């Protein structure tokens, strides 16, 4: 298993992270009982995965509780890094939601109890809260780090300007800054390349990718001629939204072709592509059973050829938004390395006419 530093921190995390949203969940996203959760966690830890990702809102705290039981029973807490999140509604009260100091501190205490641990390794704000001053949020997170209840902080599902505001607020008070952001970024959904990947590279944030298989759409099971009879999208799951099914199937066709050439699953190809993208630290894998976890774990060893990456990049390349198409036309003589990660292939097309 390969390990990478998480942003500018000194913390090393495995390139694969174990996702636990199915723990105690519903059939829509997958339902994992405690015994199966114990085995899946052991499987991932034995494979060298050292980061487990959850959230207080996952099944109303049940996911955190199951992790606490699993790590406590196995005595493997010291081998695992735990990442959890805060932001969403956790009760009926008016202050049981958001990123206020009140809600953050109350919820970290609740998460610590459920996880049966004294410290959370990575505490992430789960979504933007435009009603709470960012200074209040960052100061509360800084307090948690200084108190020893949290070791590192990160964000998830922020926009570029949200991250800029948060980093500026932390810097103004010489407080703890985000070391990572958790985002949705796949062959199907590459919007993160416009702002989120560049700001991560520029500001030293690690990138954790949630739902790297687009809820199973990139696994190779969903094709033009049909798909599985069970799974998230069969059950009504709508993340990510699909605006162009023909484009998705074009991507899947290339994924499956490369997978067949390697004798592996389409899921492994999609995961390996994500692991090779600029700025990416780790991708979060999940599964309804051990076989899916084992297949996903194997992606860490899959090496795509340069030609295969070119093919995958070409079929999934998103259209340029403004100001990027304008920069491609008029600023291509002075693009920096981070700019070029996004724009180089478009610049080549422009120069060819």
C-alpha distance (Angstrom), angle and dihedral (degrees) to the residues before:
residue distance angle dihedral
X1 . . .
X2 3.79 . .
X3 3.81 120.3 .
X4 3.79 126.9 -155.4
X5 3.78 132.5 -169.7
X6 3.78 112.8 -101.8
X7 3.79 102.9 -121.6
X8 3.79 114.2 -62.3
X9 3.78 91.9 -24.2
X10 3.78 126.1 105.3
X11 3.81 90.9 -123.1
X12 3.80 117.3 114.6
X13 3.79 118.5 -152.1
X14 3.78 130.8 -176.3
X15 3.79 117.0 -100.9
X16 3.79 87.0 -118.8
X17 3.80 121.6 56.7
X18 3.79 124.0 -164.5
X19 3.79 113.5 -121.1
X20 3.80 118.2 -152.0
X21 3.80 106.0 -174.0
X22 3.82 90.5 119.8
X23 3.81 93.0 58.7
X24 3.79 105.4 117.4
X25 3.79 88.7 -11.1
X26 3.77 137.1 138.5
X27 3.77 130.5 -91.1
X28 3.81 88.8 -103.3
X29 3.82 92.1 71.4
X30 3.80 98.3 15.8
X31 3.79 129.5 -81.2
X32 3.81 119.5 -121.1
X33 3.80 121.1 -174.5
X34 3.82 122.6 -149.8
X35 3.81 96.4 -99.7
X36 3.79 91.6 51.7
X37 3.80 90.9 45.2
X38 3.80 89.9 54.0
X39 3.80 91.4 52.6
X40 3.80 94.0 44.9
X41 3.80 92.4 50.6
X42 3.80 90.7 48.9
X43 3.81 90.0 49.1
X44 3.81 92.3 52.4
X45 3.80 95.1 44.3
X46 3.81 90.9 48.6
X47 3.82 88.7 52.5
X48 3.81 90.3 55.7
X49 3.81 98.9 -100.6
X50 3.80 105.7 144.7
X51 3.83 103.3 175.5
X52 3.81 124.9 76.4
X53 3.80 116.8 -170.3
X54 3.79 125.4 -155.9
X55 3.82 140.4 139.1
X56 3.77 135.4 -138.3
X57 3.80 89.5 -118.7
X58 3.81 95.0 54.8
X59 3.78 101.8 113.8
X60 3.80 91.0 -22.4
X61 3.79 94.3 -64.5
X62 3.79 97.3 -43.4
X63 3.81 93.1 113.7
X64 3.82 90.6 56.4
X65 3.81 91.1 46.6
X66 3.80 92.1 52.2
X67 3.81 91.9 49.8
X68 3.79 89.2 51.1
X69 3.79 91.2 52.1
X70 3.81 94.0 44.4
X71 3.79 95.9 49.9
X72 3.79 92.7 40.8
X73 3.80 94.0 51.4
X74 3.79 93.7 46.5
X75 3.79 95.0 41.9
X76 3.81 89.0 -132.7
X77 3.79 101.0 123.4
X78 3.81 91.8 114.4
X79 3.82 90.8 57.5
X80 3.78 93.8 52.6
X81 3.78 132.9 70.7
X82 3.79 112.5 -150.5
X83 3.80 122.6 -147.4
X84 3.78 120.5 -174.2
X85 3.80 137.1 163.2
X86 3.78 144.5 -135.4
X87 3.83 135.3 -160.4
X88 3.80 112.0 81.6
X89 3.78 129.4 94.4
X90 3.81 113.8 -71.6
X91 3.80 100.3 170.4
X92 3.78 145.9 -1.9
X93 3.80 97.5 -88.5
X94 3.82 120.9 105.1
X95 3.83 91.3 -118.1
X96 3.79 97.7 46.8
X97 3.78 92.8 93.1
X98 3.79 138.5 55.8
X99 3.79 135.3 30.3
X100 3.78 102.5 -65.6
X101 3.80 118.4 137.5
X102 3.81 87.2 -110.7
X103 3.80 95.4 54.8
X104 3.82 96.5 40.3
X105 3.80 94.9 51.6
X106 3.80 93.9 43.1
X107 3.79 92.1 49.4
X108 3.79 97.0 46.2
X109 3.79 88.3 56.4
X110 3.80 90.5 49.9
X111 3.81 92.2 47.8
X112 3.80 91.8 49.9
X113 3.80 90.2 53.3
X114 3.79 93.6 48.2
X115 3.80 93.4 45.6
X116 3.83 91.1 47.1
X117 3.79 91.3 -133.7
X118 3.79 138.7 117.8
X119 3.79 96.1 -136.8
X120 3.81 139.7 30.2
X121 3.79 111.6 -140.5
X122 3.83 96.9 -153.2
X123 3.80 120.8 17.0
X124 3.79 112.8 -169.3
X125 3.78 131.8 -168.2
X126 3.78 100.9 -129.3
X127 3.80 100.7 -149.5
X128 3.80 140.3 -7.4
X129 3.81 118.6 -76.9
X130 3.78 108.6 -158.0
X131 3.81 93.0 -177.7
X132 3.81 97.4 61.4
X133 3.82 120.2 69.6
X134 3.79 108.0 -109.4
X135 3.81 88.9 -133.2
X136 3.80 89.6 62.2
X137 3.79 92.4 49.9
X138 3.80 95.3 47.6
X139 3.81 92.8 45.2
X140 3.81 90.7 52.1
X141 3.80 91.2 50.3
X142 3.81 90.3 47.2
X143 3.81 89.2 53.2
X144 3.80 90.8 53.6
X145 3.80 92.1 52.8
X146 3.80 93.4 46.9
X147 3.81 90.7 48.2
X148 3.82 90.9 54.8
X149 3.80 95.4 -118.5
X150 3.81 92.7 110.0
X151 3.81 128.2 31.5
X152 3.81 102.5 -167.2
X153 3.79 135.8 7.9
X154 3.78 132.5 -144.9
X155 3.78 142.4 165.6
X156 3.78 135.1 -127.5
X157 3.79 133.1 -156.5
X158 3.80 93.9 5.8
X159 3.79 123.0 145.9
X160 3.79 121.5 -125.8
X161 3.79 94.6 -97.9
X162 3.80 91.4 47.2
X163 3.81 89.4 56.8
X164 3.81 91.3 46.6
X165 3.81 91.2 53.4
X166 3.80 92.1 47.8
X167 3.80 94.2 49.2
X168 3.79 91.3 46.2
X169 3.81 91.5 50.2
X170 3.79 91.3 50.1
X171 3.79 92.7 46.3
X172 3.79 93.8 50.0
X173 3.81 89.7 59.9
X174 3.83 96.0 35.0
X175 3.78 86.3 -118.4
X176 3.77 134.0 147.8
X177 3.77 113.9 -66.0
X178 3.76 131.0 -155.3
X179 3.80 114.1 -83.6
X180 3.80 94.0 -170.2
X181 3.75 148.1 10.5
X182 3.78 126.4 -145.6
X183 3.79 112.5 -143.0
X184 3.77 144.1 164.4
X185 3.81 107.9 -107.1
X186 3.80 124.9 154.5
X187 3.77 143.4 141.0
X188 3.79 86.2 -89.8
X189 3.82 96.9 44.0
X190 3.79 112.9 39.9
X191 3.81 98.2 153.4
X192 3.81 89.0 115.3
X193 3.80 88.4 73.9
X194 3.81 91.2 71.4
X195 3.83 97.3 64.5
X196 3.80 115.7 -21.3
X197 3.80 99.4 60.8
X198 3.83 93.6 44.4
X199 3.80 94.2 49.4
X200 3.80 89.7 48.6
X201 3.79 91.2 53.1
X202 3.79 93.1 44.6
X203 3.81 97.3 44.4
X204 3.79 99.0 36.1
X205 3.80 101.0 -110.6
X206 3.76 120.6 152.5
X207 3.80 116.0 -129.6
X208 3.80 121.5 -131.8
X209 3.80 114.3 -173.6
X210 3.78 121.0 -144.4
X211 3.81 121.3 -157.7
X212 3.83 93.1 5.9
X213 3.81 90.0 176.6
X214 3.82 92.4 53.4
X215 3.78 91.6 -114.1
X216 3.81 90.4 -48.9
X217 3.80 96.5 -49.3
X218 3.82 90.9 116.6
X219 3.80 94.9 46.2
X220 3.80 92.1 93.5
X221 3.79 92.4 -114.5
X222 3.81 94.3 101.9
X223 3.83 110.3 70.3
X224 3.78 137.6 159.1
X225 3.78 90.6 -96.9
X226 3.80 95.0 52.3
X227 3.78 145.1 -65.6
X228 3.79 144.0 -127.1
X229 3.78 122.2 -51.4
X230 3.80 92.3 -129.5
X231 3.78 134.8 37.5
X232 3.78 140.8 90.1
X233 3.79 97.8 -62.4
X234 3.78 92.8 43.6
X235 3.80 87.3 53.2
X236 3.80 93.0 53.7
X237 3.83 100.5 -93.0
X238 3.80 109.6 156.6
X239 3.79 104.8 -171.4
X240 2.93 115.2 138.5
X241 3.80 103.4 25.2
X242 3.80 113.1 -131.6
X243 3.81 113.1 -141.9
X244 3.81 97.2 170.0
X245 3.79 115.9 32.5
X246 3.81 93.5 -179.7
X247 3.81 90.3 57.6
X248 3.81 89.7 49.1
X249 3.81 91.5 51.2
X250 3.82 90.5 48.1
X251 3.81 88.3 55.9
X252 3.80 92.3 46.2
X253 3.82 90.6 50.7
X254 3.81 90.7 58.4
X255 3.81 92.0 43.0
X256 3.80 91.7 52.4
X257 3.81 92.8 45.6
X258 3.80 91.6 54.1
X259 3.81 91.1 43.2
X260 3.80 91.2 53.4
X261 3.80 90.5 50.7
X262 3.81 90.2 54.6
X263 3.79 95.4 38.9
X264 3.81 92.0 -122.1
X265 3.80 137.2 112.1
X266 3.77 124.3 -82.4
X267 3.80 87.7 -117.8
X268 3.80 91.1 63.3
X269 3.81 91.6 52.6
X270 3.81 93.2 49.9
X271 3.81 91.3 47.9
X272 3.80 93.3 46.5
X273 3.81 90.1 51.4
X274 3.81 90.7 53.3
X275 3.81 92.6 48.0
X276 3.79 90.1 56.0
X277 3.80 96.7 52.6
X278 3.83 120.2 110.0
X279 3.79 114.3 -90.0
X280 3.80 97.1 9.1
X281 3.80 115.5 137.5
X282 3.80 104.2 174.7
X283 3.80 141.2 -10.8
X284 3.78 121.1 -138.6
X285 3.78 113.5 -127.1
X286 3.78 126.9 -165.1
X287 3.74 138.3 175.7
X288 3.75 145.7 -175.2
X289 3.81 90.5 -134.5
X290 3.80 143.2 7.9
X291 3.80 93.3 -92.2
X292 3.81 91.2 61.2
X293 3.80 91.4 48.1
X294 3.81 91.5 49.2
X295 3.79 91.2 50.3
X296 3.80 92.5 48.7
X297 3.81 92.4 47.0
X298 3.81 89.4 56.9
X299 3.82 89.4 63.5
X300 3.82 89.3 77.0
X301 3.81 88.0 71.0
X302 3.81 98.3 43.5
X303 3.80 113.2 107.7
X304 3.78 115.5 -161.7
X305 3.78 117.5 -153.8
X306 3.82 120.2 -120.0
X307 3.81 89.0 -109.5
X308 3.79 91.9 52.5
X309 3.79 90.6 51.2
X310 3.80 90.3 50.0
X311 3.80 90.1 52.7
X312 3.79 92.9 48.6
X313 3.80 92.3 45.8
X314 3.80 92.4 49.0
X315 3.80 97.2 50.2
X316 3.81 93.0 45.9
X317 3.82 100.4 37.8
X318 3.82 109.8 133.5
X319 3.81 123.3 -137.3
X320 3.79 114.6 -97.4
X321 3.78 117.1 -104.7
X322 3.78 124.4 -152.2
X323 3.03 127.7 -56.9
X324 3.81 90.3 25.6
X325 3.79 97.4 63.3
X326 3.81 88.0 49.6
X327 3.81 91.2 49.9
X328 3.78 88.7 50.4
X329 3.81 90.4 56.5
X330 3.80 100.9 38.4
X331 3.82 110.9 18.4
X332 3.80 102.4 42.3
X333 3.82 91.0 110.2
X334 3.83 92.5 66.2
X335 3.78 107.6 32.9
X336 3.78 117.2 143.9
X337 3.82 124.1 -139.3
X338 3.81 93.9 -93.1
X339 3.82 91.6 48.3
X340 3.78 89.8 49.8
X341 3.81 93.6 55.1
X342 3.80 87.3 67.6
X343 3.80 102.9 29.2
X344 3.81 108.8 32.8
X345 3.82 97.3 93.0
X346 3.82 91.4 45.5
X347 3.81 90.6 49.2
X348 3.80 89.8 52.4
X349 3.81 90.2 52.7
X350 3.81 91.0 47.6
X351 3.80 92.9 51.2
X352 3.78 91.2 48.9
X353 3.79 87.2 55.3
